[in-house]
Amino acid sequence: MNNNENGKKDSLKALINDSIKELNEMAEVSDANGQFRKIIMDQLSRVMTMEENADNAKDFAALEQITIGICPGDGIGPSISEQTQRVLEHLLKDELASGRIVFKQIEGLTIENRLQKMEPVPADVLEEIKTCDVLLKGPTTTPKGGSLESANVSLRRNLDLYANVRPVQVPEEGIDWIFFRENTEGEYTLGSRGIEIPGKLSIDFKVTTEPGTKRIARAAYEYAVANGKTSVQIVTKANIMKKTDGNFSRICHEVAVDYPTLKLEDWYVDIMTAKLLDKTRRSDFQVFVLPNLYGDIITDEAAEIQGGVGTAGSANIGDQYAMFEAIHGSADRMVEDGRAQYANPASLMKAASMLLRHIGFTDKADRLENALNICCETEKKVVITGRDDGATGGEFADYLISKL
């Protein structure tokens, strides 16, 4: 075979290889387009559902019987849940005796069960949760990497718990903040549904919807007006994320027309993280409204200012369900070291006070918060260190119950 024929063969092979490569790339792009179309259609469907259910909120305090689900979770979750339930049983003993309040144990939201079934919240567990009105939830473990979504993210989406509410107070420094973090959108709603062309490209998505932003803004403004607040800080990165964060800010301002007594301030998230540390400014802040990711980051920073993430509780509130939890993780290392009984239940107890307030037991919530203040701030006669040189969670619960 002469050189000319060899050259023609090589050229043909190259042409075939280029064609195959182009077809593969077209198939990859086509698949990505199909995935993206599915994502858009799913989100539009979610928007329609939000609009249809906009005026269908449950009045939790008016329910004849309220079912409180107790979901221990993973790691130190069972330990701190047990002690928090003891406190609630003490405060609600009359209501439990009359049947107005019912506790329901929710099993199966463990990392072992979730990994075995490869479901962030197993379907049978979710059905049990939906039989409850409110949920007191211990921390749950989210595996690093892989495809198993966070149980919290899944619960917030499935129960439509759109408002993550986190208070932070440091009275001696003039700090009295409350954060309204949008809980079902942003980067989290599609966190496990990004598009990848292996070895070439990865894309994740961020979602902002009109009804989703309106309802978190309204929740923040309603709280501000009801509690005598005068200003609301809107935290975004609208100078960069012009479609999502830009619309979040715009919608917040549009909703504020119905609340003329409030002053709105726009802040970029990077500056706000710095200003929370500025002792000459931070006492000026009152109510924050933020998209999902920024709210997650900033509320952890704020909790650290208060004394650490172990000191903070949070509420996840929707129109039909509500979930109350600590903001810290499951601390698996404490369990591995045999120290679970030394975990501090104060953060989950703070979440329990928010639960009580949400279902209409304001006086009992006040009693619990006052007792927590005595035990954690003023007397501090029983101190938890997380190790055997300090008190156990049970001893702390005994101390707190004695102050109720």
Salt bridges, closest charged atoms under 4 A:
GLU25 OE2 - LYS200 NZ 3.74
GLU28 OE1 - LYS200 NZ 3.65
ASP42 OD2 - LYS38 NZ 2.82
ASP42 OD2 - ARG193 NH2 2.98
ASP74 OD2 - ARG114 NH1 3.39
GLU95 OE2 - LYS364 NZ 3.70
ASP124 OD1 - LYS117 NZ 3.38
GLU128 OE1 - LYS104 NZ 3.28
ASP133 OD1 - LYS58 NZ 3.07
GLU149 OE1 - ARG157 NH2 2.90
ASP160 OD1 - ARG215 NH2 2.68
GLU173 OE1 - ARG282 NH2 2.19
ASP176 OD2 - LYS229 NZ 3.19
GLU185 OE2 - ARG46 NH2 3.05
GLU187 OE2 - LYS206 NZ 3.36
GLU210 OE1 - ARG250 NH2 3.07
ASP245 OD1 - LYS206 NZ 2.66
GLU254 OE2 - ARG250 NH1 2.98
ASP258 OD2 - ARG218 NH2 3.50
GLU265 OE2 - LYS263 NZ 3.72
ASP266 OD2 - HIS253 NE2 2.48
ASP270 OD2 - LYS237 NZ 2.97
ASP278 OD2 - LYS275 NZ 3.23
ASP284 OD2 - ARG281 NE 3.35
ASP296 OD2 - ARG181 NH2 3.82
ASP300 OD1 - ARG166 NH1 3.52
GLU325 OE1 - LYS137 NZ 3.37
GLU325 OE2 - ARG156 NH2 3.21
ASP337 OD2 - ARG339 NH2 3.41
ASP366 OD1 - ARG357 NH2 2.85
GLU369 OE1 - ARG357 NH2 3.00
GLU379 OE1 - LYS403 NZ 3.20
ASP398 OD1 - ARG86 NH2 2.49
